[in-house]
Amino acid sequence: MTDRIRSSALTGYRRLVAKLGGDADSLLQRAGIAPGALEVSDELISFRSMVRLLEATAITLACPDFGMQLALEQDMRILGPVGIIGLNSPTVRDAIADMIEHIGFYSPAILCRIDEQTDPRRPLLTYDLRFSGEPHKRQTIELAMCLFHRHMQTLTHGQGWLETVLFRHATPLPQSTYRHYFGTAAQFSQPVNALVVRAEDLRRPLENTDAQLRRVMTDYLRQFSTSNPFDFRCQVEQLIRRLLPSGRCNLQYVAGQLHLHERTLQRRLTQLNLHFEDMVESVRRERAEELLSESKLSMAQIAEQLGYLDQSSLNRACRRWFSTAPRQIKALHRPQPEQ
């Protein structure tokens, strides 16, 4: 059930597709989503199907910023009780932490985190997905990040709070497009998807909150909460992904980031039948597939992003993973000239 999301995630989809001259029902059916699912806001649909739907819609309608356009059709109400808890938390940071804690009700596939260690003055609000195997998910990530930004604007009453936005993927769009949606610059081919904010903005108190309503909604969502063995694994994977370019991606450093002793981290991974070295290899392979299929980075830059000292290490890894050279993989994803 990890690959599920509430159908409210597609709020405004029909309206936007119609505005752009498309056939929403046809696109939904091709993606394997029953058109009627959009009429029931709390129905669970396949997250992978939604990822493919958004990519196919952007291509079919020749709308490369479709995900961010869809974000403008939505607000915190799509999160249901999770959004209500956020709106009634004491501070902005509490609101984000509360929504992260309960985001599994909206979708267990979403992994968010407040990273206050990389730069305590400029915390990162990170976003990722628990599942892999979908190298083309730019529309979904940009939808989520733009919506995350809009949620923050709601909490801060629209005051300028965002320093910059980071994306793991590359983009064919100009920087001006991202300034339009986020009001600030964006950086691409980064180790994480994240909103970079100011620490003082996270400390802002929220106004007109209802503590009793927050408690009622929290008690309600606790009925649905289950301990998820993927949570700890995903935290480690996210740290590996972020640390690969730094050259510090080792067991000792990752343990320190999690405030654990090295042996404690090893023991917890063993309990999940995981090995740190295998996790690094898996994250590297997934990241390599992303960068080779979407990025405009050079081979040397891709090797650096994966934490390799030289390009020959990347070449050997790609032959081990994909049985071919990285340049051949990149060529397969190069846009073909129109006939």
Rosetta blueprint (number, residue, H / E / L):
1 M L
2 T L
3 D L
4 R E
5 I E
6 R E
7 S H
8 S H
9 A H
10 L H
11 T L
12 G L
13 Y H
14 R H
15 R H
16 L H
17 V H
18 A H
19 K H
20 L L
21 G L
22 G L
23 D L
24 A H
25 D H
26 S H
27 L H
28 L H
29 Q H
30 R H
31 A L
32 G L
33 I L
34 A L
35 P H
36 G H
37 A H
38 L H
39 E H
40 V L
41 S L
42 D L
43 E L
44 L E
45 I E
46 S E
47 F H
48 R H
49 S H
50 M H
51 V H
52 R H
53 L H
54 L H
55 E H
56 A H
57 T H
58 A H
59 I H
60 T H
61 L L
62 A L
63 C L
64 P L
65 D L
66 F H
67 G H
68 M H
69 Q H
70 L H
71 A H
72 L L
73 E L
74 Q L
75 D L
76 M H
77 R H
78 I H
79 L H
80 G L
81 P H
82 V H
83 G H
84 I H
85 I H
86 G H
87 L H
88 N L
89 S L
90 P L
91 T E
92 V H
93 R H
94 D H
95 A H
96 I H
97 A H
98 D H
99 M H
100 I H
101 E H
102 H H
103 I H
104 G H
105 F H
106 Y H
107 S L
108 P L
109 A L
110 I E
111 L E
112 C E
113 R E
114 I E
115 D E
116 E L
117 Q L
118 T L
119 D L
120 P L
121 R L
122 R L
123 P L
124 L E
125 L E
126 T E
127 Y E
128 D E
129 L E
130 R L
131 F L
132 S L
133 G L
134 E L
135 P L
136 H L
137 K L
138 R H
139 Q H
140 T H
141 I H
142 E H
143 L H
144 A H
145 M H
146 C H
147 L H
148 F H
149 H H
150 R H
151 H H
152 M H
153 Q H
154 T H
155 L H
156 T L
157 H L
158 G L
159 Q L
160 G L
161 W L
162 L E
163 E E
164 T E
165 V E
166 L E
167 F L
168 R L
169 H L
170 A L
171 T L
172 P L
173 L L
174 P L
175 Q H
176 S H
177 T H
178 Y H
179 R H
180 H H
181 Y H
182 F H
183 G L
184 T L
185 A L
186 A E
187 Q E
188 F L
189 S L
190 Q L
191 P L
192 V L
193 N E
194 A E
195 L E
196 V E
197 V E
198 R L
199 A H
200 E H
201 D H
202 L H
203 R L
204 R L
205 P E
206 L L
207 E L
208 N L
209 T L
210 D L
211 A H
212 Q H
213 L H
214 R H
215 R H
216 V H
217 M H
218 T H
219 D H
220 Y H
221 L H
222 R H
223 Q L
224 F L
225 S L
226 T L
227 S L
228 N L
229 P L
230 F H
231 D H
232 F H
233 R H
234 C H
235 Q H
236 V H
237 E H
238 Q H
239 L H
240 I H
241 R H
242 R H
243 L H
244 L H
245 P H
246 S H
247 G L
248 R L
249 C L
250 N L
251 L H
252 Q H
253 Y H
254 V H
255 A H
256 G H
257 Q H
258 L L
259 H L
260 L L
261 H L
262 E H
263 R H
264 T H
265 L H
266 Q H
267 R H
268 R H
269 L H
270 T H
271 Q H
272 L L
273 N L
274 L L
275 H L
276 F H
277 E H
278 D H
279 M H
280 V H
281 E H
282 S H
283 V H
284 R H
285 R H
286 E H
287 R H
288 A H
289 E H
290 E H
291 L H
292 L H
293 S H
294 E H
295 S L
296 K L
297 L L
298 S L
299 M H
300 A H
301 Q H
302 I H
303 A H
304 E H
305 Q H
306 L L
307 G L
308 Y L
309 L L
310 D L
311 Q H
312 S H
313 S H
314 L H
315 N H
316 R H
317 A H
318 C H
319 R H
320 R H
321 W H
322 F H
323 S L
324 T L
325 A L
326 P H
327 R H
328 Q H
329 I H
330 K H
331 A H
332 L H
333 H L
334 R L
335 P L
336 Q L
337 P L
338 E L
339 Q L
